[in-house]
Amino acid sequence: MSVARLPEVCAQASFSLAQNADDPNPEPLPNSGATSTQTQTSSLRQLGETWDRLHTQLSDRGAQFGIRYDGEGFADISGGMRRGGTYLGNLNLQLSLDGQRLISWPGVTLFLYGLGIHGGHPSGHFVGDAQGVSNLEAPAKWKLQEGWIQQNLFGNRFSALFGRYDLNSEFYRLQSASLFLNSSFGIGPEFSQSGQNGPSIFPFTSVGGRLAIKPIEQIVFRTAVLDGIPVERPNGARQVFANGDGALIVTEAAYLYRPVGSEQPRTREFRIGRNCCGTYTGKLAFGSWYYTATFDDLTKVRADGLPARHHGSHGVYGLVDWTVYQDSNNTDRQVGLFGQLGVGDRHVNRFAYYTGGGLTFSGFIPARKEDEFGVAVAAAHNGTPFIEARQNQGVPNRRSEVTIELTYLAQVGAHLAIQPDLQFVINPNTDPRIKNAVAFILRFELSL
């Protein structure tokens, strides 16, 4: 969900409002002749410095916290179900406790993540697409998104995590793809729309565990076993491992390339597992998932007229993310290329497969070296059984929904990022009755 390209650490509040000492145009200190605006600016800077000192002191003692607000104005400017606009946003509250610093328990991390969701529904009320033009869109509510404990052992080559856990924080995740706002660039719809109510991802997470092993420096193997249905049920109830839920089992093998001299982890405790590392310049990953529950077949029926039942549902995916160009004289100037391919279970799920990919550019504007822009394409493809089922119901359907996204991320300051975003949605919801849509989003992220 994050707009600003922040390190994947729990405490995303490690920025400073204090002006850089190298700034050629520093703000003047307040004096008897200072204007009201200058006095206010200085007061805000002093407040920011106090906040940062407090944050640093707590961090040194093992408590890291983050406050981030993601908001966006949305407008359907052409096509879709109807034209119009809305506003939506998420308030993210995160706390990470380091067991080594707090109670001298090496390798232990406790993490809590509260989420406040509010606002309208760009896809549900306007565009009508299936993939989701905004990765902020969700039912309005306050909730616990994550709450887990992690233990790292054997020189941080082994990591075990248990609790309420967002699968997409580690699995099916690409650094470059996170620049884009369409939900499919976070996790493909062949997986995100699987199961009885989706896997354990935003905005509904499950309880379970994850194991990770790092046999050598650049290889990571991960496995997660989670409740097959998230804690919040479609009927409004809250349950954990209820009868009939089954389990969701996900595995992933990843190769991460970090050249010598690249950004290093802030602490040695986070060499593996959540919040482990700095950025990479290359990633290859292959994963698979399997539900142990029973599901209705989309087309086949039994003698009594009820849908045939399938034991289990499965899928696989492959990911690549690579820095294909880096200026030798200006390492901030880079071009990244990423690709996604996912195959789902077409007998019980709508989307048989998904293809996505894009290019990202950073450091190409001399005065704006932290800004990024990119172009990407996400295509969700219906399976033949789903199309046949819709035809039997008299509902016309096309094979694929394709979204082209153009976006620009501007770092306005240490605490603020603004991102204008344009998406062209072809065949929204694969329904020929819905016109191709053009959607504009103005996203901002404010972090403290």
C-alpha positions as CSV (number, residue, x, y, z in Angstrom):
1,M,0.0,0.0,0.0
2,S,2.8,2.3,0.6
3,V,3.3,5.2,-1.8
4,A,6.7,6.4,-0.7
5,R,9.4,3.9,-1.4
6,L,10.3,3.4,2.3
7,P,12.5,0.6,3.6
8,E,10.4,-2.5,4.5
9,V,10.7,-1.9,8.3
10,C,8.0,-1.7,10.9
11,A,9.0,1.8,12.0
12,Q,8.5,3.9,8.9
13,A,8.9,7.1,10.9
14,S,12.6,7.4,10.7
15,F,12.6,10.6,8.8
16,S,13.5,14.0,10.2
17,L,11.7,17.3,9.8
18,A,15.0,19.1,10.6
19,Q,16.5,20.7,7.5
20,N,19.5,19.1,6.0
21,A,22.7,20.9,7.0
22,D,23.8,20.9,3.3
23,D,20.7,22.8,2.2
24,P,21.9,25.9,0.3
25,N,18.9,27.9,1.4
26,P,18.3,27.2,5.1
27,E,15.3,28.7,6.9
28,P,16.3,31.7,9.0
29,L,16.0,31.3,12.8
30,P,13.2,33.3,14.4
31,N,14.1,36.7,15.7
32,S,12.3,39.9,16.8
33,G,11.7,40.9,13.2
34,A,10.6,37.4,11.9
35,T,7.3,37.1,10.1
36,S,4.5,35.0,11.4
37,T,5.1,32.4,8.6
38,Q,8.8,32.2,9.6
39,T,7.9,31.7,13.2
40,Q,5.4,29.0,12.4
41,T,7.9,27.2,10.1
42,S,10.6,27.3,12.9
43,S,8.1,26.0,15.5
44,L,7.1,23.1,13.2
45,R,10.8,22.3,12.6
46,Q,11.4,22.3,16.4
47,L,8.4,20.0,16.9
48,G,9.7,17.7,14.3
49,E,13.1,17.6,15.8
50,T,11.6,16.8,19.2
51,W,9.5,14.0,17.6
52,D,12.5,12.5,15.9
53,R,14.6,12.6,19.1
54,L,11.8,10.7,20.9
55,H,11.6,8.2,18.2
56,T,15.3,7.6,18.2
57,Q,15.4,7.2,22.0
58,L,12.6,4.6,21.9
59,S,14.2,2.9,18.9
60,D,17.5,2.6,20.8
61,R,15.6,0.9,23.6
62,G,14.0,-1.6,21.2
63,A,10.6,0.0,20.5
64,Q,10.0,1.2,17.0
65,F,6.7,2.7,16.0
66,G,5.3,4.1,12.7
67,I,2.4,6.3,11.8
68,R,1.4,6.6,8.2
69,Y,-1.6,7.9,6.4
70,D,-2.4,7.0,2.8
71,G,-5.1,9.0,1.1
72,E,-6.3,9.5,-2.4
73,G,-8.7,11.4,-4.5
74,F,-10.2,9.3,-7.3
75,A,-12.1,10.2,-10.5
76,D,-13.6,8.1,-13.2
77,I,-13.1,10.5,-16.1
78,S,-14.4,8.2,-18.9
79,G,-16.3,4.9,-19.2
80,G,-16.8,2.4,-16.5
81,M,-20.1,1.9,-14.8
82,R,-20.5,5.6,-14.2
83,R,-18.4,8.7,-14.1
84,G,-17.7,10.5,-10.8
85,G,-15.2,10.7,-8.0
86,T,-14.6,9.8,-4.4
87,Y,-12.1,9.9,-1.6
88,L,-10.6,7.0,0.4
89,G,-7.8,6.5,2.8
90,N,-6.0,4.2,5.3
91,L,-4.4,5.1,8.7
92,N,-1.6,2.7,9.5
93,L,-0.3,2.3,13.1
94,Q,2.6,-0.1,13.6
95,L,4.7,-1.1,16.6
96,S,7.7,-3.4,16.6
97,L,9.5,-4.5,19.8
98,D,13.0,-5.9,19.8
99,G,13.4,-8.7,22.3
100,Q,17.2,-8.4,22.5
101,R,17.1,-4.7,23.5
102,L,14.0,-4.9,25.8
103,I,14.5,-8.2,27.7
104,S,17.8,-9.6,26.4
105,W,16.0,-12.3,24.3
106,P,18.1,-12.5,21.1
107,G,16.3,-12.7,17.8
108,V,12.8,-12.1,19.0
109,T,10.5,-9.5,17.4
110,L,6.9,-8.7,18.4
111,F,4.9,-6.8,15.8
112,L,1.4,-5.1,16.0
113,Y,-0.3,-3.4,13.1
114,G,-3.6,-1.5,13.4
115,L,-5.4,-0.3,10.3
116,G,-8.2,2.3,9.9
117,I,-10.0,2.1,6.6
118,H,-12.4,4.7,5.4
119,G,-13.8,6.3,2.2
120,G,-15.4,5.3,-1.1
121,H,-15.0,2.5,-3.6
122,P,-13.4,3.4,-6.9
123,S,-13.9,-0.1,-8.5
124,G,-17.1,-1.1,-6.8
125,H,-19.0,2.1,-7.5
126,F,-17.4,3.6,-10.6
127,V,-15.0,1.7,-12.8
128,G,-16.5,-1.7,-12.2
129,D,-13.3,-3.6,-12.8
130,A,-12.3,-6.9,-11.3
131,Q,-8.6,-6.3,-10.5
132,G,-9.1,-3.1,-8.4
133,V,-7.7,0.2,-9.6
134,S,-6.8,1.2,-6.0
135,N,-5.0,-1.0,-3.6
136,L,-6.5,1.1,-0.8
137,E,-10.1,0.1,-1.5
138,A,-11.6,-2.0,1.3
139,P,-14.7,-2.1,3.6
140,A,-14.6,0.8,6.0
141,K,-13.5,-0.3,9.5
142,W,-10.9,-0.3,12.3
143,K,-9.1,-3.6,12.6
144,L,-6.0,-5.5,13.6
145,Q,-4.2,-6.2,10.4
146,E,-1.3,-8.1,11.9
147,G,-0.1,-9.3,15.3
148,W,2.7,-11.8,15.4
149,I,5.9,-12.9,17.2
150,Q,9.1,-13.9,15.2
151,Q,12.1,-15.8,16.4
152,N,15.4,-15.9,14.4
153,L,18.0,-18.5,15.2
154,F,21.3,-20.0,14.0
155,G,22.9,-16.8,13.0
156,N,19.7,-15.5,11.4
157,R,19.6,-18.4,8.9
158,F,16.3,-19.6,10.3
159,S,13.1,-17.6,11.1
160,A,9.8,-18.7,12.6
161,L,6.8,-16.4,12.8
162,F,3.4,-17.1,14.4
163,G,0.2,-15.0,14.7
164,R,-2.0,-13.0,12.5
165,Y,0.1,-12.4,9.4
166,D,-0.2,-10.7,6.0
167,L,1.0,-13.2,3.5
168,N,1.7,-10.6,0.8
169,S,4.2,-8.9,3.1
170,E,6.8,-11.6,2.0
171,F,5.2,-13.8,-0.6
172,Y,4.3,-12.8,-4.2
173,R,6.1,-9.5,-3.5
174,L,8.2,-7.3,-5.9
175,Q,10.0,-4.1,-5.0
176,S,9.5,-2.4,-8.4
177,A,5.9,-3.4,-8.7
178,S,5.1,-1.7,-5.4
179,L,5.3,1.7,-7.2
180,F,2.0,1.0,-8.9
181,L,-1.5,1.5,-7.4
182,N,-3.5,-1.3,-9.1
183,S,-4.1,-4.2,-6.7
184,S,-2.8,-6.8,-9.2
185,F,0.8,-5.4,-8.9
186,G,0.7,-6.4,-5.2
187,I,-0.5,-9.9,-5.8
188,G,-2.1,-11.4,-8.9
189,P,-5.9,-11.9,-9.0
190,E,-5.6,-15.7,-9.7
191,F,-4.4,-15.9,-6.1
192,S,-5.8,-12.8,-4.4
193,Q,-9.4,-13.9,-5.4
194,S,-9.0,-17.6,-4.6
195,G,-10.4,-19.6,-1.7
196,Q,-13.7,-19.0,0.1
197,N,-12.9,-15.3,1.1
198,G,-9.4,-14.7,-0.3
199,P,-6.0,-15.6,1.2
200,S,-4.5,-13.9,4.2
201,I,-3.8,-10.4,2.6
202,F,-5.1,-6.9,2.9
203,P,-7.7,-6.2,4.1
204,F,-8.5,-9.6,5.6
205,T,-5.8,-11.6,7.3
206,S,-5.6,-15.1,8.8
207,V,-3.9,-16.7,11.8
208,G,-1.0,-19.2,11.2
209,G,2.7,-19.5,11.0
210,R,5.6,-19.0,8.6
211,L,9.0,-20.6,8.4
212,A,12.0,-19.2,6.5
213,I,15.4,-20.7,5.8
214,K,18.4,-18.9,4.3
215,P,21.0,-21.6,3.5
216,I,23.2,-19.2,1.6
217,E,23.4,-15.4,1.5
218,Q,21.2,-14.9,-1.6
219,I,18.7,-17.7,-1.3
220,V,15.5,-17.8,0.8
221,F,13.0,-20.6,1.2
222,R,9.6,-19.7,2.8
223,T,6.6,-21.8,3.8
224,A,3.4,-20.5,5.5
225,V,0.5,-22.5,6.8
226,L,-2.6,-20.3,7.6
227,D,-6.3,-20.7,8.3
228,G,-8.0,-21.2,4.9
229,I,-10.5,-18.3,5.7
230,P,-9.5,-14.9,7.2
231,V,-10.5,-14.0,10.7
232,E,-13.3,-11.7,9.6
233,R,-15.9,-13.8,7.8
234,P,-18.3,-12.6,5.1
235,N,-21.2,-12.9,7.5
236,G,-19.5,-10.5,10.0
237,A,-18.4,-13.2,12.4
238,R,-14.8,-13.6,13.7
239,Q,-13.5,-17.1,13.8
240,V,-10.2,-19.0,13.7
241,F,-9.8,-22.4,12.2
242,A,-13.5,-23.2,12.2
243,N,-14.9,-26.5,11.0
244,G,-14.6,-26.6,7.2
245,D,-12.0,-23.8,6.9
246,G,-9.2,-26.0,5.9
247,A,-5.7,-24.6,5.6
248,L,-3.8,-22.5,3.1
249,I,-0.3,-23.7,2.4
250,V,2.1,-21.4,0.5
251,T,5.7,-22.0,-0.4
252,E,8.2,-19.8,-2.2
253,A,11.9,-20.0,-3.2
254,A,13.6,-16.6,-3.9
255,Y,16.9,-15.5,-5.2
256,L,17.9,-12.0,-4.2
257,Y,20.9,-10.2,-5.7
258,R,22.4,-7.4,-3.6
259,P,25.8,-6.2,-4.9
260,V,28.6,-5.3,-2.5
261,G,28.0,-1.7,-1.2
262,S,24.2,-1.8,-1.5
263,E,22.0,-0.8,1.4
264,Q,22.4,-3.0,4.4
265,P,19.9,-4.0,7.2
266,R,19.7,-1.5,10.1
267,T,20.3,-4.3,12.6
268,R,21.9,-7.7,12.3
269,E,18.8,-9.3,13.9
270,F,16.9,-8.7,10.7
271,R,18.9,-10.8,8.1
272,I,15.9,-12.9,7.4
273,G,12.2,-12.8,7.9
274,R,10.0,-9.8,8.2
275,N,11.7,-6.4,8.2
276,C,15.0,-8.1,7.3
277,C,16.7,-6.2,4.6
278,G,17.4,-3.2,2.4
279,T,16.7,-2.9,-1.3
280,Y,17.9,-5.5,-3.8
281,T,18.8,-5.0,-7.5
282,G,17.6,-8.4,-8.6
283,K,15.0,-11.0,-7.6
284,L,13.7,-14.3,-9.0
285,A,11.0,-16.1,-7.2
286,F,8.8,-19.2,-7.7
287,G,5.9,-20.1,-5.5
288,S,2.9,-22.4,-5.1
289,W,-0.2,-22.4,-3.0
290,Y,-2.8,-25.0,-2.0
291,Y,-6.1,-24.9,-0.1
292,T,-7.0,-28.1,1.7
293,A,-10.8,-27.3,1.9
294,T,-13.5,-28.4,-0.5
295,F,-14.9,-26.1,-3.2
296,D,-17.7,-26.1,-5.7
297,D,-16.9,-26.8,-9.4
298,L,-17.9,-23.9,-11.7
299,T,-19.6,-26.0,-14.3
300,K,-19.9,-29.6,-13.3
301,V,-23.0,-30.8,-11.4
302,R,-24.0,-33.9,-9.4
303,A,-27.0,-36.1,-10.1
304,D,-29.0,-34.0,-7.5
305,G,-28.3,-30.8,-9.5
306,L,-25.9,-29.4,-6.9
307,P,-22.4,-28.3,-8.0
308,A,-19.8,-31.1,-8.0
309,R,-17.2,-30.8,-5.2
310,H,-13.4,-30.5,-5.5
311,H,-11.1,-31.4,-2.7
312,G,-8.5,-28.7,-2.7
313,S,-7.5,-25.8,-4.9
314,H,-4.1,-24.8,-6.1
315,G,-1.9,-22.5,-8.1
316,V,1.6,-21.5,-9.0
317,Y,3.4,-18.2,-9.7
318,G,6.7,-16.8,-11.0
319,L,8.2,-13.4,-10.4
320,V,11.2,-11.4,-11.7
321,D,12.4,-8.0,-10.8
322,W,15.7,-6.7,-12.0
323,T,17.7,-3.4,-12.4
324,V,18.4,-3.5,-16.1
325,Y,20.2,-0.2,-16.2
326,Q,22.3,1.9,-13.7
327,D,24.3,5.0,-14.6
328,S,27.9,4.4,-13.6
329,N,28.3,8.1,-12.9
330,N,25.0,8.5,-11.0
331,T,23.9,5.3,-9.3
332,D,20.5,6.9,-8.4
333,R,19.6,6.8,-12.1
334,Q,18.2,3.4,-12.7
335,V,15.7,1.4,-14.8
336,G,13.9,-1.5,-13.3
337,L,12.0,-4.3,-15.2
338,F,9.6,-6.6,-13.5
339,G,7.2,-9.4,-14.6
340,Q,4.5,-11.5,-12.9
341,L,2.9,-14.8,-14.1
342,G,0.3,-16.7,-12.0
343,V,-1.7,-19.7,-12.8
344,G,-4.8,-20.5,-10.7
345,D,-7.3,-23.3,-10.4
346,R,-9.7,-22.7,-13.3
347,H,-12.2,-25.4,-12.1
348,V,-13.1,-23.5,-9.0
349,N,-11.7,-20.0,-9.4
350,R,-12.7,-17.3,-11.9
351,F,-9.2,-16.4,-13.2
352,A,-7.2,-19.2,-14.7
353,Y,-4.1,-17.1,-15.1
354,Y,-2.6,-13.6,-14.7
355,T,0.2,-11.8,-16.5
356,G,1.7,-8.5,-15.5
357,G,4.8,-6.5,-15.9
358,G,6.3,-3.0,-16.2
359,L,9.2,-0.6,-16.2
360,T,10.3,1.8,-13.5
361,F,12.6,4.8,-13.8
362,S,14.3,6.6,-10.9
363,G,16.8,9.5,-10.7
364,F,16.2,10.7,-14.3
365,I,15.3,14.3,-13.2
366,P,18.5,16.0,-11.9
367,A,16.7,18.1,-9.3
368,R,14.4,15.3,-8.3
369,K,16.6,12.3,-7.8
370,E,14.2,10.5,-5.4
371,D,11.3,10.7,-7.7
372,E,10.1,7.7,-9.7
373,F,7.9,7.1,-12.7
374,G,6.7,4.0,-14.5
375,V,4.4,2.2,-16.8
376,A,2.9,-1.3,-16.3
377,V,0.3,-3.6,-17.6
378,A,-1.9,-6.1,-15.7
379,A,-4.0,-8.7,-17.4
380,A,-6.4,-11.0,-15.7
381,H,-7.7,-13.9,-17.8
382,N,-10.9,-15.8,-17.2
383,G,-10.8,-19.6,-17.2
384,T,-12.9,-21.5,-19.8
385,P,-15.2,-23.0,-17.0
386,F,-16.0,-19.6,-15.7
387,I,-16.9,-18.3,-19.2
388,E,-19.1,-21.4,-19.8
389,A,-20.8,-20.9,-16.4
390,R,-21.6,-17.3,-17.3
391,Q,-22.9,-18.2,-20.7
392,N,-25.2,-20.8,-19.2
393,Q,-26.6,-18.0,-17.1
394,G,-27.1,-15.8,-20.2
395,V,-24.3,-13.4,-19.1
396,P,-21.9,-12.3,-21.9
397,N,-18.2,-12.3,-21.0
398,R,-14.9,-11.5,-22.6
399,R,-11.7,-13.5,-21.9
400,S,-9.5,-10.8,-20.3
401,E,-9.5,-7.6,-18.4
402,V,-6.4,-5.5,-19.2
403,T,-5.2,-2.4,-17.3
404,I,-2.4,0.0,-18.4
405,E,-1.1,2.2,-15.6
406,L,1.1,5.3,-15.8
407,T,2.3,6.8,-12.6
408,Y,4.7,9.3,-11.1
409,L,5.9,9.4,-7.5
410,A,7.1,12.7,-6.2
411,Q,8.9,12.9,-2.9
412,V,7.8,16.4,-1.7
413,G,9.7,16.2,1.6
414,A,11.0,13.9,4.2
415,H,7.5,13.0,5.4
416,L,5.3,13.5,2.3
417,A,5.0,11.9,-1.1
418,I,2.5,12.7,-3.8
419,Q,1.6,10.4,-6.7
420,P,-0.6,11.2,-9.7
421,D,-1.7,8.0,-11.4
422,L,-3.6,7.3,-14.7
423,Q,-5.1,3.9,-15.5
424,F,-6.7,2.7,-18.7
425,V,-9.0,-0.2,-18.1
426,I,-9.9,-2.4,-21.1
427,N,-12.9,-4.7,-20.7
428,P,-13.7,-3.8,-17.1
429,N,-14.8,-7.0,-15.3
430,T,-14.6,-8.7,-18.7
431,D,-18.2,-7.5,-19.2
432,P,-18.9,-6.1,-22.7
433,R,-21.8,-4.0,-21.2
434,I,-19.2,-1.9,-19.3
435,K,-17.3,0.6,-21.4
436,N,-13.6,0.9,-21.3
437,A,-12.6,3.2,-18.5
438,V,-10.0,5.9,-17.8
439,A,-9.4,6.5,-14.1
440,F,-7.3,9.2,-12.4
441,I,-5.9,8.9,-8.9
442,L,-4.0,11.5,-6.8
443,R,-2.4,9.6,-4.0
444,F,-0.5,11.0,-1.1
445,E,1.4,9.5,1.8
446,L,2.1,11.3,5.1
447,S,4.4,9.5,7.5
448,L,5.5,10.6,11.0
